[in-house]
Every structure is written in C-alpha cells, then in structure tokens.
Amino acid sequence: MTERKRVALLHKEWCETSSRFIEGVFSVDGIRQRCEFRDFPLTRESKELFFPSQWRPDGILMTMDEKDPRAELILAMGIPTVKLHPEWQNDPFPTVCTDPLSMGRLALRHLQHLSFQNVVLAIPEGTCEGVRMVKLMRRLCKQHGIQSFEHIEIPASIHRDFEPGSRDYVNLERAVKNLRRPFGLMTLTSDDAVFLCNFGKEIGITIPGEAGILAPSDTIKTQFCDPPLSALVQDGKEIASKGMDMLEAMMAGEKLNRNVIRVPVSGLHARSSTLGDSPIDRSIERIRQIIQERACEGITVEELLDKVDMSRPTLEKRYRELTGVSPAQDIRRIRAEKASELLTRTDLPVAKVARQVGFDDPRPFMVFFKREFGATPGSYRMAHS
C-alpha cells in the first residue's frame, strides 16, 4: 500500500471561511486514504511557524494574509504549498481563490438593480489586494454606466484602539460622511462589512436608506448583523477541493498547467442591508427566507408563488437580479448541500436521507443526487467516509 502523504492545514484561527475550506478538503474523493492531515491554526499574535520534528509535512494547504512573515519560512522549507486566498503581488505560491471579476460583476448588478448609482469599495489600509480591486471596480463601474465610484481605506486600528476622537476615527468618519449618497458599499472582508454597518449607524447614516452594504461572503456575523447584511456566496468547498487537487499533483512531482485557479461566486443572498422599501424586493427577501427554511421539505416554485402577489416571470426575473440565481437553483443547492452533509456525517440509510431532503421516493433522489455530484449516494458516501 502506498504511504499516505502528510498535509499541514495552515489557516486563520476562528475564521468561519477556514472551516468551509476544511470541509472542502475532506470532500475530495478518497482523500483520507491518500493523505494524513494535521491542523496548524495561524494566530494573530504569533509570527512563528512550527512543525513537530517527527512530523514534517509533504505538502501545505494554507490561508495566509499577504505580507505575513511566515510566508518566508514556508518558502525556505521548499515544501509543496498551495494557498487558498486572493492573489498576492509577485505571488510565490500556486493559488486557488474566488474570482474577483465575478465578485465585482455580481455586486454591481445587485446594487444597480436597487438603484445605487454611487458605488464605494472599502479596502483594508495598505493592502495590495485592495489596490488591485479598486482598479478592477473602477473599470467595471465605467462599463456598467455607474454614476460615480469611490474607495475608502479602513485603518488597522479598528482591531485595537478605535474610539471617537482618535485620529483614525475622525478621518474615517469624515471620509464616510463625504461620500455621495445614496451609495452602495462593498468590502473585501465580511468583518469589515459588519464593522462599517455598525460604524455607519454610529455616525448617523441610515442603512439601507443612505447606504447599502454588501459583504463579500456569507457568515454568521453577516446574518446576525443589524440589519442583516446582503452577501455574495463564495464556494469555499469548491476552492478547497481544487486546491487539494493542485497540491496532490505537486506532491506527486507533476508540473502544474496553471498557477492560479479562480472560482466564480455562486450567487448572492439579498438581505435588509441593501433592500429598500420596495414591496417586490421585500417579497423576494421573504421568498428567499422561505427557501432557506423549507427547501428540504420539497417546496416548489409553484408553492412559493402562492405566498406572494406576483407572476412567475416577475418572481424569476427579480429573484435572479437580486441573488444571481433562480429560485429553483437555490432550492436545488440547499437540498444538495444537506444531502451531502447527511451522507458524509451520519449513517442514515439512503432512503432516510432522501426523505430528509424532500424526496418520498429514493429513486428520484438518486437521479437528483447523481446530476448534482456526478456519483450515486452510495458511492459518494464510500468515497468521503
């Protein structure tokens, strides 16, 4: 039997996205038979990197911020490494990340459909990723006919000493208050979106009246923010599984066909932080919430139409405008994700899994599952056990 490869998972501690990445790693067919994993959280306080002498990894899969000094240590080790993070300037690591072009396009479509003609990008102070995204968004805004585009920088002090009266607080307050209103604002991290939502309310800006805020990825924090934040849906599992494929090729000594793989965003969750008082848009938000709650009961688009006063073409069109997908696609996605979770994390028979995601008969469930995952439920469970 071939000896399993040792893979170190380096990720940000207490980061929800990292948990999705780890789930994606373990979704790769047969990965546990081929690789042994160990977890090494990257704490903010530490700038060191330590692997036990008796456990030197054959490969590293990591999320790491640009300019983190530990990157130099990893390079010096000469261990095959793949990064699951936006591209760096002069990036030394093969990378799998969310496609920034798809993020920008879907964000602008959403904001434009809600009549935000002034668009703002908030970037962390002094980051190369932020500078690149500003250039991209400026170009996209011009292509989409957006009235104005501006960007603001979020000081690093928001994580430490950020109090009313401090220099950074005053500068950021001035920058935000000087923005043309109403404006639609997008950030590069979900934590920054939550921070700006709270900060905006603190300095007297109404959300979503004077400002609509859109987070780059959906997290628990964005959902429990007040108001709940609209957010792009990044496919963390797909990013991680592609990264693992890339790393396995590198550990086998294969030459990579390309050093950067960009995964498009898969949709958008529209919530109160961008939706205004339009009865249609509020109805769409209600429909999305119903889908979240009842997709696995087998609810259909026809049943959803009974809950709103609009035609199917209007529902389909507006739902896609605000979320990037159709109601039927959203229902399928939720059912597929739940089925995958039940098959890999429980011992429930396939017939019971089928019933828990809205199929009374396991036969149509098996057709549905194979269409979504390219494998039968039984073979999928075996590959991911």
HELIX and SHEET records of a PDB file:
HELIX    1   1 GLU A   16  PHE A   26  1                                  11    
HELIX    2   2 ILE A   31  ARG A   34  1                                   4    
HELIX    3   3 ARG A   70  MET A   77  1                                   8    
HELIX    4   4 PRO A  100  HIS A  113  1                                  14    
HELIX    5   5 CYS A  128  HIS A  144  1                                  17    
HELIX    6   6 ALA A  156  HIS A  159  5                                   4    
HELIX    7   7 ARG A  167  LYS A  177  1                                  11    
HELIX    8   8 SER A  190  GLU A  202  1                                  13    
HELIX    9   9 ILE A  220  PHE A  224  1                                   5    
HELIX   10  10 GLY A  236  MET A  251  1                                  16    
HELIX   11  11 PRO A  279  ARG A  294  1                                  16    
HELIX   12  12 ALA A  295  GLU A  297  5                                   3    
HELIX   13  13 VAL A  301  LEU A  305  1                                   5    
HELIX   14  14 ARG A  312  THR A  323  1                                  12    
HELIX   15  15 PRO A  327  ARG A  345  1                                  19    
HELIX   16  16 VAL A  350  GLN A  356  1                                   7    
HELIX   17  17 PRO A  362  PHE A  373  1                                  12    
HELIX   18  18 PRO A  377  ALA A  383  1                                   7    
SHEET    1   A 4 CYS A  35  LEU A  42  0                                        
SHEET    2   A 4 LYS A   5  LYS A  12  1                                        
SHEET    3   A 4 GLY A  59  MET A  62  1                                        
SHEET    4   A 4 THR A  81  LYS A  83  1                                        
SHEET    1   B 2 THR A  95  THR A  98  0                                        
SHEET    2   B 2 VAL A 260  VAL A 263  1                                        
SHEET    1   C 6 SER A 148  ILE A 154  0                                        
SHEET    2   C 6 ASN A 118  PRO A 124  1                                        
SHEET    3   C 6 PHE A 183  THR A 187  1                                        
SHEET    4   C 6 ALA A 211  ALA A 215  1                                        
SHEET    5   C 6 SER A 230  VAL A 233  1                                        
SHEET    6   C 6 GLY A 267  HIS A 269 -1                                        
END                                                                             
